[in-house]
Amino acid sequence: MQRHELRQTGALALSQQMRLSLHLLHMDGDRLRRRLRYEVSVGAGLALSDLAEPAPSVSARQALLAQVGLLRLDADQARIARGLVHCLDDHGWLSDPLPEIAGWLGCPPAMIEALLPRLQTLEPAGVFARSLPEHLRLALQARNRYDPMIAALLERLDLAAAADLPGIAALCGCDTEDAADMLADLRGLAPCPLSDQPPLPPPELELDAQGGLHHLLHPELTLAEGADAQAQALAAAVSARNRTLWRVAQTMVRHQRGWLLGQGAQKPLTLAMLAPDLGLNKSTLSRAIAGVALRSPRGTLALRALLLAPISPRLAHLDRTAVLRLLDGLIRGWPDSEPISDARLAEALARRGMAISRRTVAKYRTLLACKTG
């Protein structure tokens, strides 16, 4: 009987410890820091160590102004660009007529028109748009999801709002699977890219220009003599959270280091691909990276931004560069006597082990035409 009670008590304690660990794992560094400060203030036997203070948060407009400062602009262009940042509405759009804005800034409308293509490359994607369709186009281009089919759909957003898949398919000349794919792309975009709230929590991790990964914020609890079981459990949970986050971040950065350093394209990477390498399930991985930001040569971004869905679920490790290379070769070698179409190119790619949709083929043909045009 006593042995049974010991086993039951031990299982209960383990369950409580696991719940505490999972709870802390889901917190970003800022929230965790607040929780630990509270626990230290009310609990005996605990002290914080190795806890750096984050840099002051910047607003989205301040972040845009900082990006403007990195553009190669002359003095007058820089003045206008900074003024345009303050002319953005809460969506991040230039919703007022350009002649009116030009009057505020004391410049010809043509100067704003000439600057806009450069300003529209800044983050977050979709800023400096003048309408919803333009905002969606910019955001889709940033994700490499803009193609002739979805361009046609942007002219009929009423079909997207009604989720009219047959109507979208008829408009764009595609099947309902591609129509559903385009609708999902639109629904995945942020409608309001600009706000006065900090876009990301303070970064906990940093990737330096040489590719080394470091802690910026590393909260740890130290135990004083006589610390009770609750304090010990909390300290153990914090350490477990930090170890898991570090392992996950190291693996994700290793996969995407070239892209983060500006030396290549982003590679397909999903939680399902990471799970076997780390011996963790997708739920734990999702908790570990939630709300965690990384500072890198590419800028400060959410750790989750290192994830990238593959071109095709059936070809999880297939990257865009390989598909573009093969597609370019197929187009160049296509017999002049035979008609070339997206459907026939998709069939040719499938025969070579790259089964991708006709819509993806259309998008990549557009990319190749832009490169060679």
MOZIVEN-V131349 format. One record per run of one state. SS is the DSSP state (a for helix, b for strand, c for the rest). FROM is the first residue (numbers start at 1). LEN is the number of residues. If there is no record, write none. Layout:
<<SS | FROM | LEN> <SS | FROM | LEN>>
This chain:
<<c | 1 | 1> <a | 2 | 24> <c | 26 | 3> <a | 29 | 14> <c | 43 | 3> <b | 46 | 4> <c | 50 | 10> <a | 60 | 11> <c | 71 | 4> <a | 75 | 13> <c | 88 | 5> <b | 93 | 1> <c | 94 | 4> <a | 98 | 8> <c | 106 | 3> <a | 109 | 11> <c | 120 | 9> <b | 129 | 1> <c | 130 | 2> <a | 132 | 11> <c | 143 | 5> <a | 148 | 7> <c | 155 | 2> <a | 157 | 5> <c | 162 | 3> <a | 165 | 8> <c | 173 | 3> <a | 176 | 12> <c | 188 | 17> <b | 205 | 3> <c | 208 | 5> <b | 213 | 3> <c | 216 | 4> <b | 220 | 4> <c | 224 | 5> <a | 229 | 32> <c | 261 | 8> <b | 269 | 1> <c | 270 | 1> <a | 271 | 8> <c | 279 | 3> <a | 282 | 8> <c | 290 | 3> <b | 293 | 4> <c | 297 | 2> <b | 299 | 4> <a | 303 | 4> <c | 307 | 1> <b | 308 | 1> <c | 309 | 3> <b | 312 | 1> <c | 313 | 2> <b | 315 | 1> <c | 316 | 4> <a | 320 | 13> <c | 333 | 9> <a | 342 | 10> <c | 352 | 6> <a | 358 | 15> <c | 373 | 1>>
